[in-house]
Each structure stands twice: as C-alpha cells, then as structure tokens.
Amino acid sequence: MSLVIVETTRVAAKGAAAKGAAAGSQQSVATLTLNNPDERNTLTAPMVAEIVAAMDAIEADQTIGAIVVTGAAPAFCAGANLGNLAESSEQSLGSIYEGFLRIARSPLPTIAAVNGAAVGAGMNLALGCDLRLAARRARFDTRFLQIGIHPGGGHTWMLRRIVGPQATFAGVVFGEVMDGAEAERVGLVHRCVDDDQLLPVALLMAGRAAGVPRELVIEVKKTIQAMADVDTHPAAVKRELDPQVWSTRQPWFAERIAALQASITSRPKP
C-alpha cells in the first residue's frame, strides 16, 4: 500500500487569462494525501520517504502549479509514531521532521486541507503550508507537553508567527485543542468549511494559483516570505520593484494585457 497518494486535477484558465494563455498551457493542482488511516497517518520513516519522493516528482512536473495536502480520513496527521519517539535522537527526529519540512520548503504554493486531527508533528505539517483550510471536524492539538516532550520542528516559531503569543500559549502550554471554527477565529486557518466542502474549496483556491504562470507565482511566494524580514514600507517597495519589472517583460504579461483590452473593447455599450 502506498503511504502517500498523489492525484492531479486539471485547471482551466478563465476570462482574460484564458484568452491570453498559450495553447496547451493548462495547469494542474496536485493533491498529496497521507494514506495510512489505520495509524491515523502518523509520520514514520517510510511515509516521510514517500512524501519526499512525491514532492520531488510534483515539483519536477512543470504543469503543476499548486499543491493541496490532506490526510485519509479520519485524521489529517496524528504526528510522529509514539514508539519511535521513545527512542528518539537528534538524527531520528530530524528524519521525521523532513516530512513536513520538505513540504514547507516547496517553491509552489501549498494549502493544508485539515480534515481531522492534526497533532504534534502533524500540526507542524499544517503550519508549514502557506494556507490552511479546516473542516468543522478538524482538531488542532499541539500535545507536546501533555506527553512530556518539548515542542520540536519549529512548532512554537511557526505557531507564534501565525497566531501570536497568546494563542500559542493557549495551545502549547495550556493545552487548548481547537476545532475548525475556533482555529478560524484565532487566525490559525484561513477558513473553516463544512466537512464535505473541504477538498472542493481547497481545489478551487489552489486552482486560482495554478492558473497563474508558474514562474510568476513562485516569484510572488518568494517575495511574501521575504517580507517577514522587511521592516519599512520603502524597503518593501524596493523589494518588490525588481520582480515587478521582471514580470512586465514576460510574454504572458503582454498576452494577458492584450486579452483584457480586447474583452473591454468588445463589451456592448450601455
């Protein structure tokens, strides 16, 4: 049985983007599903190896423009295997961390579609994605302290950057477990949706990113990440200037502008 399943969904450009797109330029969204439901999709060495191989293949496919990460029900990812943790070392922990770090390093935009329990390292998997969506049945549970272990994998750093210190303390130190609605309220997830709408919404959002020229969305992701270290508005303007000029020199810009102008001039006059 494959511990990781990858499926691709074709995305058709719409509007001016479709008119300005070159023939055969349709893009795809890759859905990466952790597939060990009997063990609640815990991160083991074999699963991590399959995640890394899957990500390498996804990024090598120039038709894929965005990634959705989810888990085979009922869990999203229940973290590291507890038996493995009992005999952990710096090397063994690092090997398990690579499961979520590999996804966090992806140059492509990533969405975590959290369909159930995201526990410990499994929560790190969600935190490492660019955007999180949650089903109402989702559960975000740091659980490190509850099993007598210090948080790892950059958990407190990622969580604090996303939700701030108070919600981080609530989850990590005071043991609050958040469902999808509460996760949305504190800003941990972008949106909480009905359980049966999770993947459709995730694919719809990912499809918008995949419908953009791949090189452009990769460059924009780099810029957004770099802004974490930019302190002033003038510095932000300077940081965006070179890639913005670069984008205006690309063939897709001229194609899309021409298509947009054509659609405006073809509208019937009132």
Secondary structure as GFF3:
##gff-version 3
##sequence-region A 1 270
A	DSSP	beta_strand	4	11	.	.	.	ID=ss1
A	DSSP	alpha_helix	15	19	.	.	.	ID=ss2
A	DSSP	beta_strand	27	34	.	.	.	ID=ss3
A	DSSP	three_ten_helix	37	39	.	.	.	ID=ss4
A	DSSP	alpha_helix	45	60	.	.	.	ID=ss5
A	DSSP	beta_strand	64	71	.	.	.	ID=ss6
A	DSSP	alpha_helix	82	85	.	.	.	ID=ss7
A	DSSP	alpha_helix	90	104	.	.	.	ID=ss8
A	DSSP	beta_strand	110	114	.	.	.	ID=ss9
A	DSSP	beta_strand	117	119	.	.	.	ID=ss10
A	DSSP	alpha_helix	121	127	.	.	.	ID=ss11
A	DSSP	beta_strand	131	135	.	.	.	ID=ss12
A	DSSP	beta_strand	139	141	.	.	.	ID=ss13
A	DSSP	three_ten_helix	145	147	.	.	.	ID=ss14
A	DSSP	alpha_helix	155	163	.	.	.	ID=ss15
A	DSSP	alpha_helix	165	172	.	.	.	ID=ss16
A	DSSP	beta_strand	178	179	.	.	.	ID=ss17
A	DSSP	alpha_helix	180	186	.	.	.	ID=ss18
A	DSSP	beta_strand	191	193	.	.	.	ID=ss19
A	DSSP	three_ten_helix	195	197	.	.	.	ID=ss20
A	DSSP	alpha_helix	198	210	.	.	.	ID=ss21
A	DSSP	alpha_helix	214	226	.	.	.	ID=ss22
A	DSSP	three_ten_helix	227	229	.	.	.	ID=ss23
A	DSSP	alpha_helix	233	248	.	.	.	ID=ss24
A	DSSP	alpha_helix	251	265	.	.	.	ID=ss25
###
